[in-house]
Amino acid sequence: MSKTEETKTENVSKSKQRRLEREKQRVADKREKLIMRIAGIVILAALVGVIAFAIGNAVYRNSKSVKASNEFSAQLDNNGFIKGVVAKDIVTLPEYKNFTAPLSEVEYPDESVDADIESILSSHQVLNTETDAKIQDGDKVSIEYVGTIDGVAFEGGSTNGTPADLTIGSQSYIDDFEQQLIGAGVGDTVKVEVTFPDDYGNAELAGKDAVFTVDVDGIYELPEFTDDFVKENLSEYASTADEYRQYIKSTHYEENLRNWVENYLVDHSEVSSYPKAYLKNLKSTSKYNDQQSFQMMNQMYLSYYGANMYETFDDYTGMSEEEYDASLDETCKTKEKEDLVYQAILETEGITVTEADYKAYLTETEGSDESFTSQVETYGLGYTMKEMVHQKAVEIAMKGVTVQ
């Protein structure tokens, strides 16, 4: 082969090689584009799936979310019964016309009566300015004082001649101010040394040492529980000390018995199903009440301290809103069971309550029926009458209980 022919053959081979390489590159490019297109489709599909899931999840969460509502009577008839529900068909009631309550669970012991009387006497303490007694922990005393820092009186550190009442151990005053008065007597002057906390509200006093010159004006004493004391302070309930003791005992006995009967009726009843519409409304109104309490607590705290007590509703409830909403299921089923039980008793007895019944009840318990109108305006007639359903059902059961 001549040199010229060899050159031509070599050029042909090189040209063919380049064509082959270009073809391979074209195939590779095509394959890469195809892969990219497939990947794009997969990514797009995945993105659509994520978006659809997010939308679906939001819709699901929204469907599960409890909407607060103040429509308390939305699922109640005007007689206080649950709309469209025959309670006696889904409630198995316990024996409520002839049953027994244990005396040990409803009686009010003498120790509790004594504690109640002591509390009453504490609210009627008399200042003794001539006693020889010494101040003890728990005593209520009358004092006057002047506070100084480095020998200079400071603003707000003095009673300015007006005696102040202080209960020792109440921790009403800073540091160990109160404890330093223990052992002092009427007429004594005590030097009380304290240190203001570093985080004290008044920055000018925070962290500083102070000395209070305290004059003890008197020590409060409990009066004796006598017939005269009862006549002077408790004549609305009794005329003698013994009568008032009996009044306390019998009043608490009735309260305890009533509470026991209420618990007995609900705890020993069985509910086969919980009407969904009423349960949903109970959740909504419960959430509304809790949100109102949250706002009220913040407003009250803000008026006193200039800041909110809770930043969010979650802070107030101690759980996320989803957790809170879920918790309503159990608490509102408990409420619904109570309402179903009381309604079932009245249905079984063939009794319905009227506005006149509830007004008479209010007059007996509150002295007048003036609150009826405001209750209806706030809660609606059905919800207002539901309370009378409750009271009437318990009243029926109270006639059938024997205590022993």
SULKALIN-V942856 format. One record per residue. N is the residue number from 1. RES is the residue in three letters. PSI is psi in degrees with one decimal (NA if undefined). Layout:
# SULKALIN-V942856
N&RES&PSI, N&RES&PSI
This chain:
# SULKALIN-V942856
1&MET&133.1, 2&SER&163.7, 3&LYS&-37.0, 4&THR&-42.5, 5&GLU&-38.6, 6&GLU&-39.3, 7&THR&-42.8, 8&LYS&-43.9, 9&THR&-41.2, 10&GLU&-39.7, 11&ASN&-40.3, 12&VAL&-44.1, 13&SER&-42.5, 14&LYS&-40.7, 15&SER&-43.8, 16&LYS&-39.7, 17&GLN&-40.4, 18&ARG&-38.7, 19&ARG&-42.4, 20&LEU&-40.9, 21&GLU&-40.1, 22&ARG&-39.6, 23&GLU&-43.9, 24&LYS&-40.2, 25&GLN&-39.3, 26&ARG&-42.9, 27&VAL&-42.8, 28&ALA&-42.2, 29&ASP&-41.4, 30&LYS&-43.8, 31&ARG&-39.6, 32&GLU&-41.1, 33&LYS&-39.4, 34&LEU&-43.4, 35&ILE&-42.9, 36&MET&-39.1, 37&ARG&-43.1, 38&ILE&-43.2, 39&ALA&-40.8, 40&GLY&-41.4, 41&ILE&-42.8, 42&VAL&-45.8, 43&ILE&-43.4, 44&LEU&-43.2, 45&ALA&-41.7, 46&ALA&-41.3, 47&LEU&-43.2, 48&VAL&-40.5, 49&GLY&-42.7, 50&VAL&-44.5, 51&ILE&-44.2, 52&ALA&-40.9, 53&PHE&-43.6, 54&ALA&-43.1, 55&ILE&-45.1, 56&GLY&-41.2, 57&ASN&-40.1, 58&ALA&-41.6, 59&VAL&-41.8, 60&TYR&-46.9, 61&ARG&-39.9, 62&ASN&-36.7, 63&SER&-28.8, 64&LYS&-16.3, 65&SER&138.0, 66&VAL&124.9, 67&LYS&122.4, 68&ALA&140.6, 69&SER&144.6, 70&ASN&21.3, 71&GLU&71.7, 72&PHE&-30.4, 73&SER&11.5, 74&ALA&-34.7, 75&GLN&26.5, 76&LEU&140.9, 77&ASP&167.5, 78&ASN&-12.9, 79&ASN&6.1, 80&GLY&-0.8, 81&PHE&154.0, 82&ILE&132.1, 83&LYS&132.3, 84&GLY&14.5, 85&VAL&129.0, 86&VAL&99.1, 87&ALA&-36.1, 88&LYS&-15.5, 89&ASP&-20.2, 90&ILE&2.5, 91&VAL&128.2, 92&THR&110.7, 93&LEU&151.4, 94&PRO&175.4, 95&GLU&122.3, 96&TYR&5.5, 97&LYS&-12.6, 98&ASN&85.2, 99&PHE&168.5, 100&THR&138.1, 101&ALA&134.4, 102&PRO&130.8, 103&LEU&-36.9, 104&SER&-21.9, 105&GLU&-9.2, 106&VAL&-17.5, 107&GLU&155.9, 108&TYR&109.3, 109&PRO&157.8, 110&ASP&-32.7, 111&GLU&-36.6, 112&SER&-36.5, 113&VAL&-44.4, 114&ASP&-41.1, 115&ALA&-39.0, 116&ASP&-42.4, 117&ILE&-39.8, 118&GLU&-39.7, 119&SER&-40.6, 120&ILE&-44.8, 121&LEU&-36.6, 122&SER&-33.2, 123&SER&-6.0, 124&HIS&30.4, 125&GLN&149.5, 126&VAL&133.2, 127&LEU&124.8, 128&ASN&115.3, 129&THR&4.8, 130&GLU&5.2, 131&THR&152.0, 132&ASP&-1.9, 133&ALA&153.1, 134&LYS&150.5, 135&ILE&131.8, 136&GLN&162.4, 137&ASP&131.1, 138&GLY&-14.7, 139&ASP&147.9, 140&LYS&127.0, 141&VAL&161.2, 142&SER&123.7, 143&ILE&160.1, 144&GLU&147.2, 145&TYR&158.6, 146&VAL&127.0, 147&GLY&140.7, 148&THR&151.8, 149&ILE&120.5, 150&ASP&37.1, 151&GLY&0.5, 152&VAL&126.6, 153&ALA&142.0, 154&PHE&155.9, 155&GLU&132.8, 156&GLY&1.3, 157&GLY&13.9, 158&SER&150.0, 159&THR&-9.6, 160&ASN&43.2, 161&GLY&-1.6, 162&THR&113.8, 163&PRO&145.4, 164&ALA&138.1, 165&ASP&138.4, 166&LEU&131.1, 167&THR&119.5, 168&ILE&128.2, 169&GLY&-2.8, 170&SER&-14.1, 171&GLN&32.4, 172&SER&-27.9, 173&TYR&161.7, 174&ILE&159.2, 175&ASP&-134.9, 176&ASP&35.4, 177&PHE&-50.6, 178&GLU&-41.9, 179&GLN&-30.0, 180&GLN&-9.8, 181&LEU&-14.2, 182&ILE&131.3, 183&GLY&-14.6, 184&ALA&158.0, 185&GLY&173.3, 186&VAL&132.3, 187&GLY&-11.3, 188&ASP&152.3, 189&THR&126.9, 190&VAL&134.9, 191&LYS&112.6, 192&VAL&120.4, 193&GLU&127.0, 194&VAL&166.6, 195&THR&125.4, 196&PHE&140.3, 197&PRO&152.4, 198&ASP&-29.7, 199&ASP&23.2, 200&TYR&144.1, 201&GLY&-34.3, 202&ASN&106.6, 203&ALA&-28.4, 204&GLU&-21.1, 205&LEU&-18.5, 206&ALA&128.1, 207&GLY&-0.3, 208&LYS&151.2, 209&ASP&142.1, 210&ALA&155.2, 211&VAL&127.1, 212&PHE&127.4, 213&THR&111.0, 214&VAL&125.5, 215&ASP&128.2, 216&VAL&112.1, 217&ASP&-31.6, 218&GLY&167.5, 219&ILE&130.4, 220&TYR&143.0, 221&GLU&149.7, 222&LEU&137.2, 223&PRO&166.4, 224&GLU&144.8, 225&PHE&92.0, 226&THR&173.7, 227&ASP&-38.8, 228&ASP&-40.6, 229&PHE&-43.8, 230&VAL&-45.0, 231&LYS&-36.5, 232&GLU&-35.1, 233&ASN&-19.2, 234&LEU&25.4, 235&SER&-19.1, 236&GLU&-24.4, 237&TYR&-27.7, 238&ALA&168.2, 239&SER&-12.2, 240&THR&166.1, 241&ALA&-42.3, 242&ASP&-40.1, 243&GLU&-38.4, 244&TYR&-37.9, 245&ARG&-42.9, 246&GLN&-36.2, 247&TYR&-46.6, 248&ILE&-47.3, 249&LYS&-47.6, 250&SER&-37.8, 251&THR&-46.7, 252&HIS&-32.4, 253&TYR&-47.2, 254&GLU&-41.6, 255&GLU&-46.0, 256&ASN&-41.8, 257&LEU&-43.2, 258&ARG&-44.4, 259&ASN&-40.2, 260&TRP&-43.8, 261&VAL&-43.7, 262&GLU&-47.6, 263&ASN&-39.8, 264&TYR&-48.0, 265&LEU&-45.1, 266&VAL&-46.2, 267&ASP&-30.0, 268&HIS&10.4, 269&SER&154.4, 270&GLU&134.2, 271&VAL&124.2, 272&SER&-25.4, 273&SER&154.0, 274&TYR&110.5, 275&PRO&122.4, 276&LYS&-41.8, 277&ALA&-40.7, 278&TYR&-39.8, 279&LEU&-42.5, 280&LYS&-41.9, 281&ASN&-36.2, 282&LEU&-40.3, 283&LYS&-43.8, 284&SER&-44.5, 285&THR&-32.1, 286&SER&-41.4, 287&LYS&-39.2, 288&TYR&-46.1, 289&ASN&-42.6, 290&ASP&-38.0, 291&GLN&-37.5, 292&GLN&-40.9, 293&SER&-40.8, 294&PHE&-47.3, 295&GLN&-39.9, 296&MET&-42.1, 297&MET&-42.6, 298&ASN&-41.6, 299&GLN&-42.4, 300&MET&-44.9, 301&TYR&-38.6, 302&LEU&-38.9, 303&SER&-29.4, 304&TYR&-40.6, 305&TYR&-2.9, 306&GLY&15.9, 307&ALA&157.9, 308&ASN&146.8, 309&MET&-35.5, 310&TYR&135.8, 311&GLU&-41.5, 312&THR&168.6, 313&PHE&-32.9, 314&ASP&-40.7, 315&ASP&-39.8, 316&TYR&-43.8, 317&THR&-19.4, 318&GLY&19.3, 319&MET&164.8, 320&SER&164.2, 321&GLU&-36.9, 322&GLU&-43.9, 323&GLU&-41.5, 324&TYR&-47.6, 325&ASP&-41.1, 326&ALA&-35.8, 327&SER&-23.4, 328&LEU&-24.3, 329&ASP&-49.0, 330&GLU&-46.6, 331&THR&-37.6, 332&CYS&-26.4, 333&LYS&-34.7, 334&THR&-44.7, 335&LYS&-42.5, 336&GLU&-39.0, 337&LYS&-44.6, 338&GLU&-48.2, 339&ASP&-39.2, 340&LEU&-41.2, 341&VAL&-48.3, 342&TYR&-39.4, 343&GLN&-39.8, 344&ALA&-36.7, 345&ILE&-46.4, 346&LEU&-38.2, 347&GLU&-42.6, 348&THR&-36.9, 349&GLU&-7.5, 350&GLY&35.4, 351&ILE&140.0, 352&THR&153.4, 353&VAL&155.7, 354&THR&168.5, 355&GLU&-36.8, 356&ALA&-37.1, 357&ASP&-45.4, 358&TYR&-38.1, 359&LYS&-37.3, 360&ALA&-38.7, 361&TYR&-43.7, 362&LEU&-40.0, 363&THR&-38.6, 364&GLU&-40.3, 365&THR&-29.5, 366&GLU&-9.0, 367&GLY&-14.0, 368&SER&169.0, 369&ASP&22.6, 370&GLU&-30.0, 371&SER&-10.9, 372&PHE&-49.6, 373&THR&-44.5, 374&SER&-34.3, 375&GLN&-43.7, 376&VAL&-40.6, 377&GLU&-36.8, 378&THR&-43.6, 379&TYR&-11.8, 380&GLY&159.9, 381&LEU&-41.3, 382&GLY&-47.2, 383&TYR&-38.8, 384&THR&-44.1, 385&MET&-22.7, 386&LYS&-33.3, 387&GLU&-35.8, 388&MET&-33.4, 389&VAL&-45.2, 390&HIS&-53.2, 391&GLN&-40.5, 392&LYS&-41.4, 393&ALA&-43.8, 394&VAL&-38.3, 395&GLU&-41.6, 396&ILE&-44.7, 397&ALA&-35.4, 398&MET&-29.3, 399&LYS&-18.5, 400&GLY&-1.4, 401&VAL&141.4, 402&THR&131.8, 403&VAL&129.1, 404&GLN&NA
